[in-house]
Amino acid sequence: MDLATFEARTGLWPHMHFTDVEYEVCGDRVEIYTIDVSRQTKSKLFICRVDNEQQAESLTAQFKEWLPKLRLKKRKVAVNLARLSCEKSYPASLNRCCR
């Protein structure tokens, strides 16, 4: 899985704040989940299924590296959207003098 696919999958739930990645052995396969523990409950989003724990460990490490990058990108987008909505709520003459 590449970064764009991982971002697309986690991005489908914009109100969740994924902070960790874990895997679970399920029968003869291993499932990988991203975790949101920012609220009172622990939420898990299924990411993918792999054949063995070695693959799971490798992918889990990769996904853990990507999570901070995605959170930063998500935060920048939110700040830019807030800035745009703020600028739209004031007349243009006020925007020019306040910069």
N, C-alpha and C positions, 0 to 999 in steps of 0.2 A: 504494500500500500504506500502511495506517495503522500506528500504533505497536503496537496490539493484535495485529495480524496478524504483524508483524515479531517481536514478543515470543513469540507462540505458535510460530512457526517455529523460532526459535533455542532456545526453551525445551524442545523435544523432546529435546535433547541436554544434560542438566543437568551432565554432567561436563566438558563442553567450555567453554573460557573464550575467547570471541570477543573479539579485540582490534583487529581491523581489518576493512575492507571494500574489496574491489577488484572491478574488472570486466574482462572479456575479450571481445574481438570473436570471434565464432564464426559464420563465414559472413556472412550478411546481417543477423544479429541480434547483440545484446550481452547477455552473461550476467553477473549480479551475484552475488558470493559473500561470505559472512562468513568471516573467517580466524581460526584458533586456532593461535598459534605458541608456546604456553606449554609445550609438551613438545619432545622431540627432533625431532619431525616437524611439518610444516606441514599442518594439516587445513583443508579448505575445505567449506563448506556452501552449496549452491546456494540462492539466495533467489528470484530472478526473472529473466525474460528481457524485454528491451525492444527497441524498433525501431532506436534510433540512439545514438551516443555522447553526444550532448547530454542525452538522457533519463538515460542511465547515470551521467553526471557529477552530475546533479542528485540522483538517488536515492542514489548513493553518498555524497554530502555529507550528505544527510538521515540515512541509516543510521549514518554515523559520529557524528552528534550523538546518536543514540539509544543507541548501545552503552554509553557510560558510565552513562546512566540505568538501563539494564537490569542492568548489573553491580552497581550500588549497590543496586537493588531485590533482586537475587538474594542479595547479601551480607546484607542486613537479614533476609531470610527465613531464611537459614542460621543467623544469630545467634539469632533468635527460636526456631528449632527446637532448637538446642543448649541454650538456656536452659530450654525446656520439658522436655527430656529430663533435664537436670540436676536440676530441681525435682522431677521424678517419682521420681528415684532416692534422694532423701532423705526421711525421715519428716517429716510436717507440722510437728511440734514444732521440729525443727531449722531448717526454712525460716523460721519466724516469728522466731526469735531471731537469725538471721544477717542480717536485712535492715536 
